[in-house]
Amino acid sequence: MAKKRRPQTKATKPQLIDGEVPVVGAREPCPCGSQRRYKACHGRAASQATTELVRRPFEGLPGEGDWVALRELVPAATVELSLRDGLPEGVPSVTLATVLPLAWPALRRQDGSVLVALQNDTATGDLSRDLADVLLRALEAEPGNPVAAGRPGPDGPRLQDVLDTGADFEPVVHSGFEFWVEAADESSPQVAASLERANEAVIPTVRLAGVDSAYWCEVPEKNHLRWVMPHPEEHLIDALARLHAVGRSDLGEGTRLVGSFRAHGLTVPVWDLPSSMTAADCEKPAAEFAERLAEALAATEPLTAAERSARSGLTSRQVTLN
């Protein structure tokens, strides 16, 4: 027996053509007047906009490479942020931190200052929009309170809209997370326990002074240099392959370019270093490597067979972090 078809309801002409369609529950009728559920009408585009991955969320911000490093590679660091419209009344400072106690997205201190965590999970595919949302809500939070995570709309401001993009971005790397408890009233037992656990997991890390976005870290048996570079990935890998093929990709005796990370649209070459090689020891070799890399980036001739082989080896040792 043939199944009865439900009568088709003719959709009425949407009532809201040029105006903004309000956000409602997914199963509610769409406010545009189409007689369809919101999730099947205007909610579909809104949902896609908030989940679509922004490949380079920090593009256009000063220190893009350092933003990536602090998000993915550096355990404990802070940066003083400048806002495009200046600090609101009652907010003496805004500080970006790699992480905050108890995985708080942000914190409004008793003195009104704001800390925003960079390494937390985020709700949408646009990390910049998520962080801007947390920051703006922290500016309005009651002093002495953490700020919960939220889910910004697809048209909400991004960090590029909120921060002063002409200001310097100067990370300060810390050996631990004592900056969490600068105020005595934040030293609760829960925060103290979180601080102790976090400090136990810290890998000693130093930001190099002579080149941009390069971070030395100390691990058992060998040290590493992880250097976030702004060049387009394919062009950078070609340049690294040119150097690697002629034995000029190292940072001195006992060092080796071992591969790279991909993170937030940028490439992060990684070198193995001897355990005796300190961050200070890396400064001169890194500056010299930067000069060699600039020459290789300027080359336009096709890769040779040896360079293609080197490139294949480098790409096989790439790891995507996000």
N, C-alpha and C positions, 0 to 999 in steps of 0.2 A: 504494500500500500504506500502510495507516494506520501512523503512527509509534507505537512501543510507549511507553506511559507508564511512567515510573518509579514504583515503589510509594511511596506516601506514608508517611512515618514519623510515627507519632503522638507528639507532644511529651509528654514526661513532665512531671509537676507540678514547678514550680521548687522547688529545695531551699532557696533563700535567699529568704525572704519579707520579713522585717523587717530582716534584717542588711544591711550595706553590701555591694554586689557589687564584688569587686576588679576592677581594670583589667587586661586581658590583651591579647594581640595581636589585631588586627582579625579574622583568619581562624581564631582558636582558638575552641573551644567556649565558650559563655558560662558563667561560673561559677555562674549561677543554676540550672543544671540543665535548661534548656529544650531542649537538644540542637540549638540554633541557634547559628550563628556569632556571636561577640561583636558584630561590626559591625552585624548585623541584629537584635540584641536590645538589651541594655542599653547597648551601645556607641553606638547611634544617638542616644539621648537625651544621652549624655555629649558626643558630637561636636557636636550642635546647641547645647548649653549653652556650649561653648567658642568657637563661631564666631558666635553671635548678637551683633549689634552693640549695645553699651550706648551710647545716644545722648548721655547726659551723665555721662561717667565720673568727673568731679570734683565732682559734686553732693554737697553735705554737707560738703565740705572748706572751711576758711577760705580766702578769696582765690580762689574758683573762677574768676573772670575772669582773674586773673593766671596761674593754671595753664594756662588756654587760650592766653593770650598767649605764655607761655614755650614752650609746645608748638609753636605755629604761626607766631609772628610775630617773636620776639626772638632775635637771633643768639647773644649771649653774656650769660648771667646765672646767678646762683647764689642759693640760698635755704637758710638753716639750718633743718633740720627737727627737730621734737620728736616723740619716740615716745610712744605711749600708756603703755607700761610703763617708760619711762625708757631711758637708754642702757645696753647690756650692759657688763659689765666688759671693759676693754681697747678700748673704742670711744669715743674722746674726742668725736666729733662725727659727724653725718650731714648731708650737704649734697646738695641737689638741684641739678643743673647742666643747662643746655640741651643741651649735647653734651659728649662726652669724646673724647680722642684715639683714632684708629683705630676710631671708632664702637663703643667698648666700652659695653655696657649699664650697667656699674658698675665701680668700682675700690675695692679695699681698700688704702689706703696703708700704707707701712712703719710709720707710727706708730699704725696701727689705725683711723684715721678712714675713713669711707666716703663715696664720691661716687656718686650715681645719675644717669644720663642720662635726660632726658625726651623727646628728639626721635628716639629710635631706633625702628626698625620693631618691631612687637610680634606675638606669636604668635596671639592670640585676639581676639575682638571686644570684650573688656573691658580697656581700657587700664589702669584702676585695679588690676585683679587682676594683670595682667602686671607692673606696676611694683612692686607689693607683693611679688611673688614674687622679683624681682631684688633688691630691698632686703633681704629676709630672708636670701637666700643670701649676699649681700655681708657681712652681719653675721657670718656664720660662716666666711667665706673666710680663707685664710691671708694675713697681711699681705704687701703688696708684689705682689699679683696682681689682674689684671682678672677680672671675672665674666662668664661666657658667658650668652647668652640661653637661656631655657628655655620650657617650655610648661606653665603651671600647670593643675591640674585645675579642674573647674567649681565645686568647693566650697572652693577655696583662699581665704585672706583677701584683702581689698581694702585699698587705702590708708586707707579710712575705718575699718577695723578696726585698723590698725597705727599710724597717726599720732595724735597728740594733737590732736583737732579743736577744742580750746579755745585752742590756741596761735596767736600771730600768724603771718602768712605775709607776709614782707617781702622781695621780690626786690631784689637788688643787680645793676644792669645794668653790664656791663664793656665797655670799648672793644676788648678782645681776649681771647684765651684763655690769658693768662699764668697764670691760676689753676690750669691743668693741671699746672704744673711747680714747685709751691711746694717740693717736696722734690727735692734734687739727684739722688737715685737714680732719679728718673722721667724724667730728661732724656736718654733714649736717642735715637740718631739717628732712629729711626722716629717717636718722639713729637715731636722737634724739627721734622722735615719736615711732620708732620701739623699742628703748631702754625702753621708758616709758611703753609701752604695755607689754613688756616682764617682766620687773621688777614687775609689778602688779600681774603677774601670778605665780611668783616664790614661791614654797613651801620650807620653811626652811629645809635644808638637811645638815647632817654632816657625814663624813666618819669615822668609828671607827678606832682607832689606833692599837688595840690589836689583831684583827683578820683580815683576808683578805676579801676584797670585800663586807663588810657589811655597810649599810647606814641607819642611823636614819633619820626620817623625821617627821615634826610637821604638823598635820592637825587638823581641828576643832574637839573637843570632845575627840579624842584619838590620840596618836602618833603611829608610826609603825617602826619596824626594818625589812629591806628587805636585805637579805643576799644571794649573788650569790655564789653558790657552784659548784666546778669542778667535783664532783663525778658522775659516770653514774646514770642516772635518776632512774632506777628500784632499783638499789642497795641503793641509797640515800633514796628513799621512804620507802623501807623495814626498814632501820635504824631508820628513823623518826617514823615509826609505832611502832617499839620496844620501843622507848622512850615514845611515846604518850600513849601506852597501860598501862604503869606503872606510869603515871603522872610525867614524867621527861622531857617533851618536852618544858616546859615553860622557861622563863627567870626571874622568881621571882614572888612575890606576885602581883596579878592584871594583869599579862601578859598571853598571850595565843597564841599558834601556830594555825593560822586560815586557812592556806592553802599555796599555792605556785603558782608562775608563771613559765611558760616555756619561755625561750628567747634565741635564737641563739644557741640551742643545750645544754643549761645549765638550771638547776633548781634553782629557787629563793624562798626559804621558807620565809614566811611573818608572823610576830608576831604583834598582837595588844598590845599596851603598854598604861599604864595610862598617861593622859595628863601631869602629874607632873614628869614623868620619862624622864630625859634629855639624851643626847647622852653620856655624862660622866657617868651617872648612868648605862648605858648598858655595859660598858667596862668589868667589872668583871663578870657579869652573862653570857656575850657572851663567854668569855674565858673559863668559867666553862662548858658551853654547848658544846663548841668545844671538850673538853676532853670526855664528855659523848658520843658525836656523834662518836668520833674515836673508842670508845669501841663497840658501836652498829654496826658500819661499819665492825668491825673485826669479828662479830658473824657469824657463818656458819649454825647453826641449823635452821630447818624450822620454819616459823612463827607459833605461837600458834593461837588458835581461836580468842582470844582477840586482838592479834596483826594484824590478817587478817582483823578483823572488824575495827580497827584503820586505817589500810591502806586504806580500802575502803572509809572511811570518808575523808582521806587526798586527795585521788585521785579525789574524787567528787568535791573537792574545788580547782582544778587546773585551771588556766587560761593561755592560750597561747597568748603571746604578739606579735609574729611575724610569 
